């Protein structure tokens, strides 16, 4: 999953995840930190992981 790769493997901040997603998907959210957190939380839950524990945080 791309979001997990950005956050976990590439160690992107929530802000950087938001920016990368916005650029890839044409979103107007830009580097909004809350958007990045929401994306990470949703991705972690889909994968059955806790977004506030390792390796996500």
C-alpha positions in Angstrom: 0.0 0.0 0.0 1.5 3.3 -1.1 0.5 5.3 2.1 2.2 2.7 4.3 5.3 2.8 2.1 5.5 6.6 2.4 4.9 6.7 6.2 6.8 3.5 7.3 9.4 2.7 4.7 10.3 6.3 3.6 9.6 7.8 7.0 7.4 10.6 5.7 5.7 12.9 8.2 1.9 13.2 8.1 2.4 16.5 6.3 4.7 14.8 3.7 2.2 11.9 3.2 -0.5 14.5 2.5 1.6 16.4 0.0 2.6 13.2 -1.8 -1.0 12.0 -2.0 -2.2 15.4 -3.1 0.3 15.5 -5.9 -0.4 11.9 -7.0 -4.2 12.1 -6.9 -4.7 15.8 -7.8 -6.2 16.7 -4.4 -6.3 20.3 -3.3 -5.5 19.4 0.4 -1.8 20.0 -0.2 0.4 19.3 2.8 -2.4 19.5 5.4 -1.2 17.6 8.4 -4.7 16.4 9.4 -5.3 15.1 5.9 -2.1 13.1 6.2 -3.0 11.7 9.6 -6.4 10.7 8.3 -4.9 8.9 5.3 -2.4 7.0 7.6 -5.1 6.1 10.1 -7.4 4.8 7.3 -4.5 2.8 5.6 -3.4 1.3 8.9 -6.9 0.2 9.8 -7.3 -1.5 6.3 -4.1 -3.4 7.1 -5.3 -4.3 10.6 -2.5 -2.2 12.2 -2.6 0.4 14.9 -1.8 3.8 13.3 -0.5 5.2 16.6 2.0 2.3 17.3 5.1 1.0 15.6 5.8 0.9 12.7 3.4 3.7 11.9 4.4 6.1 14.6 
